[in-house]
Structures are given as C-alpha cells and as structure tokens.
Amino acid sequence: MEFIDAIFEPVLLPLIKVLAVVFVFAMGIGTLLTLAERKQSAYMQRRRGPNRANIRIGSLNLRLGGLLHLVADPIKLIVKEDFVPEEANKPLHFIAPALGLVPAMIIFAIVPFMDFWCHGTSLPVGGVDYCFPLDPGAAASFSLQDLSDPVFNPNLGHYFQIANINAGLLYMFAVTGISVYGAAIAGWASNSKFSLLGGLRSSAQMISAEVAMGLSLAGVLMIFGSLDVNEMVRQQGELLFGVVPKWGIVVQPLAFFLFLTASIAESKRAPFDMPECESELVAGYFTEYSAMKFAVFSLGEFIAVVFIGTIVTTIFLGGWHIPWLYADGFHFSADSMIAADGVGVQASAVQAYVTSSASGGALGPDIPLPYWVVVLLRISAFLGKSLFLCFMQLQLRWTLPRFRYDQVMHLGWKILLPLSLLNLVITGVVMILLN
C-alpha cells in the first residue's frame, strides 16, 4: 500500500489521465465521429447511410442503427492488402501516418476539463475561484497568484489536465506546426503526382492558416495576460459590469470567428480540404495509402476535429464554466462574492464571507450547491460545449461547398490575416482607453 501511494502521483496518475483523455475521450469520440459524419451526411442527402453490418442470432438480425460498423470497418481495414507503390520511399511512406496521428493525440495534454480539485475550501473572489486552506481564518493573508499554483498550494489536486504547462498555447502552436509533416511526407514519399500536389497544398494551407490563427489569439492574450489555458479559463469566470461572464467570445468576438475558421482550415477538412480534393487529386496526399495506414490518417483527422472543439471551448466559450456558477453555487452578481484587491485577500474577509454565507447573509451564493455537484456540472458543460462544436464542424462539412485552391490562399492571406491585425489594433486601442 505504501508503495502504491509513493508511485501514484508521479506514475499512476499521469498514466490514468493519458488513458482517460487520449485513448478514451479523444480516440473514442474521434471514432464515433467517423460514423456520425457518414450518418449525418446520409440524413442530409435523404439516404440511410451505413446500416448493413449486422449480427445474426437465429432469426434475430441485430443492426443497432449502424453502430456495428464501428467494429466491422476496422476488421475490414486490418485484413485488406497494405499496398505500397513500387518506387515509393518505403520508410517514409510507413511513418507518415504516425506523423499525422501522434501530434493530434499529444496536443490534448494541455486541455483542461476542469479546474484543479480543491482539497480545502474553494470560494469565489472577484469572479474567480480560489482554493483556501480548510480553516480560511487561520492565515493572516493569502496570495491569489499562489493559491492557483499547485507548486505553492498543497490543497490543489491536478486531476483534470494531463500537463499543467504555463505556456500552454505555445505548446499548442508547436504541436500543430509539426502536424503538417505527416501530410507533406506522405505526399512526397508516395512517388505520385496527385499525392505530391496534396502534400504541397497541405504545407501552403497550414502556413496561411497558422499565421492568422496565431494573430487572432494575440488579442485574447492581451486581455487575459497569460499563456496558461487554465488561467485563461479562470479569468473567464469574472463578471463584466458585475453581470456578464467574461468569456472569450464576449471580449473577442471577431477573434472567435477568425480562430475557428483558421483552425478548420488547418485541419484540412471541407470546405478547406484542398490537400485531398477528390475531384482533382483522387485523394491527395493519401492517394497511395490503403488498409490501416489509410485508417490512421482518417482517425487523425477526426481527432483534430475533437481538439478544435475542446480548444475553442477553452479559449472562447468559458471552458468548464457555466454562467454564474462558482465553486459554492450560483452567484448572479459580483456583489455576492469576496472583493479582490488584485494581490491577496485578508483572512478576515474570507472568514466574514464564510460566516455570512452560513447564516444566509448578503454574502454567499444565491443558489448554494455542494462542491462535488459543481465539479460534475462543470465537466459536463465542457464536454457538452466541445461536442456541440464537433457537431457544428460536421455540419459545415456537408453544408458548404469546397473552396478553390486560390480562394483558400486568398482567404488566408488577404482576409483572415488583415482582419487578425485589425482585431489586434482595436483590442490595443480599447485597452488603452479603458485604462
């Protein structure tokens, strides 16, 4: 037992989080999306979609609405011939699918499904939850910055995010920057003109989208003043004018649309699927791929859809936040919380808040809730927002017509980029005027 306790935090807990986030959530939802997209397109085109896979038990024929295709399709791909062109670069042809899938998986390390678990007393201060010791009146004062850092605050449990990276957004751009290598290498290594054109298009499209995507977040960074996605979500719980939640989409509406558009373009999905463009390039960079290698490329694409849903939720839709819901319940105005002075909170103020809340005074939640209920509601809210954005991306896939290649380049360099710069300038001017 002592041995398990000794290795739980450094070894077992990270493994559990990787299994839960990457292999259960990301790959699980990505796999379900492969069926959801086919069924959704079928409904939109007045047909049934995949529904033939079945299990016969006597006279009973189980089809389960097409769910059995999630089992039948992998079996079919496993037993198919793995064809490699004769003149292809076989080592690079083999590793290219992994270069497309692995970045899509490791990028989930920064996704926060919930804030740190508080083993003490979690209370809202100025619209942001902080974790105080079990006896909030015992200390003379508290540093708000230290209270949000598990290095300084032993009451914080880091259970809902794989890696707490201070520069989480930089990590995101670093990983998305290398994700294009899979498509580019696949296009070159296949020794096919269609694949090569698809790889070149993928590289060009990534560069044009990456610049606009980074600049669209510059305004968000100016407002929240942090590259830590956890800290960005916490600040989105603050109330503007004491009433409206400070979500990213509220303070940066233009950046939301720019970032979402650039993210979809970088994922190489319709209407930005120029690298695979069936009408021109057969299947683009994976034309010469079959069997499980083809499946790996496809799965990586759908996992990218899941990540876009989670990161847009994190930066612009309040992450795990539900409007006006804080650690101890619902607060419909900032007047019912502890006021923050920007540095710390006096123990007397915390004790007065706890006393007032317990006695039904002016301070305290308008609708009190147990902490574990708040945690469950927040995790559910994060998952719900993310799944809605996944559905929206599938809807766009089957609603909008494909752009021409020159139109994609025009959109990236002559529309998204100038608008991103304009948003940055407007944000700077507004911040100067408000200060």
Order of alpha helices (4+ residues) and beta strands (2+ residues): alpha-alpha-alpha-beta-beta-alpha-alpha-beta-beta-beta-beta-alpha-beta-alpha-alpha-alpha-beta-beta-alpha-alpha-alpha-alpha-beta-beta-beta-alpha-beta-alpha-alpha-alpha
